[in-house]
Amino acid sequence: MTQIDRLRALGLFDSRVPRYTSYPTAPVFTPQSGTGFQTQALAALDPAEPVSVYIHIPFCERLCWFCACRTQGTQTLSPVESYLGTLERELDLVRRVLPDGVRMGRMHWGGGTPTILPPEMIHRLAGAVKAVIPPADGWEFSVEIDPTMVDRAKIAALAGEGMNRASIGIQDFDPLVQAAIGRIQPYDVTRDCVEDLRDAGIASLNADLVYGLPHQDEARISATVDQVLRLAPDRVALFGYAHVPWVSKRQKLIDEAALPGDMARYRLSELAATRFRDAGYAAIGIDHFARPGDGLERAARSGRLRRNFQGYTDDTCGTLIGLGASSISRFAEGYVQNAPATAAYAQRIEAGQLAGTKGHVMSADDRLRGRAIEMLMCDFRLDRRELRARFGSLSATLDPTTALIEERFGDLVTLTDDALTILRDGHAVARIIASSYDAHVPEGVRYSRAT
Ligand code: SF4
């Protein structure tokens, strides 16, 4: 049996498992009555511990067919301006319950298209956040950048507010692939954007790529990797295209017949990964790459790599405050998700209520399983000693599952009393292995495929 056949037999091409940017995953969250949990969690924050802040901007000028993000198309700024006002009111509600002195260690603007905001709105939003949660020394401010929706004035405004990390959406540079996913973005436009970001002093750049797109083949993805290497990003995220038209109606515009098959898709991911490794990037977790010395690479080397809603991170803040429609906050006690639809979110805020409508209170078992899954997703290694030290006898509840993993995944893992380690050949099924520890399998939810 070849290695591919072995992985196929283990469900590589059939399994639909979460990406585990949280545990439990968002589909498990249950409706919340009232905002008591969110209010208490915010009020209980320790001002000595910096927090992360995420702001969701759910607007795009174009709606790319492949994208499953929560966003809406707009050709005018009027809904964006109105949303900005709602964000300011949400911040005011947060200010009323937050203890004095809480500082921001990180801020991330995602979407949607944060760079749809013109310079004056960038300053207004950044100023509103900083007035409620001032930045801590050495804070990081990252923004998702759409190269077709940004100019020097917007970059200057973001840099002026402290942006020091930019994440550039690329996906694929091939014109045929771009046309097939409804996202035209010439290489020259992206290159100019990268130059403008560097000229503005943005030291750290991330490039987002996607494999498994329609018409992608080895020559096309290889050419895209060549072009990306010329841009010399510090980090690369290489996500598998998740074809979930039952979740994202836009994806019905994608020609399914042009999607690469199982084997082709796997080869695309392996080819791109090999090219980045050969170019000197360190492989980080299941789908990221980073230059030696980059914060993500250092975190991976020293066992400090973590998962959050953006994927892999070296963020050490224990609390994430999510603002805006659909944003998720993470507290020591559990998760809270704001109303997903922009109108419902705005209605809550206008009624003077925090916008959390769903959530999950973490049990000790959730914390144990969440850490186990995070270890496998980040380090390909379940450190049983760490779990015993942290969770005591509760950690033994994982042992039957660990034994089953050894039985099922045999030569792809090694098991000792200290650790369960996924070997290099098994990295492609790390998500499937990690999902063995998931005790919350929501009914009726269909995740994207494991590779
Ligand atoms: S890829 Fe970006 S620009 Fe395109 S629809 Fe998604 S969020 Fe909007």
Boltz pocket constraint, residues with backbone or C-beta under 6 A from the ligand:
constraints:
  - pocket:
      binder: B
      contacts: [[A, 59], [A, 60], [A, 62], [A, 63], [A, 64], [A, 67], [A, 68], [A, 69], [A, 71], [A, 111], [A, 112], [A, 113], [A, 146], [A, 169], [A, 183]]
      max_distance: 6.0
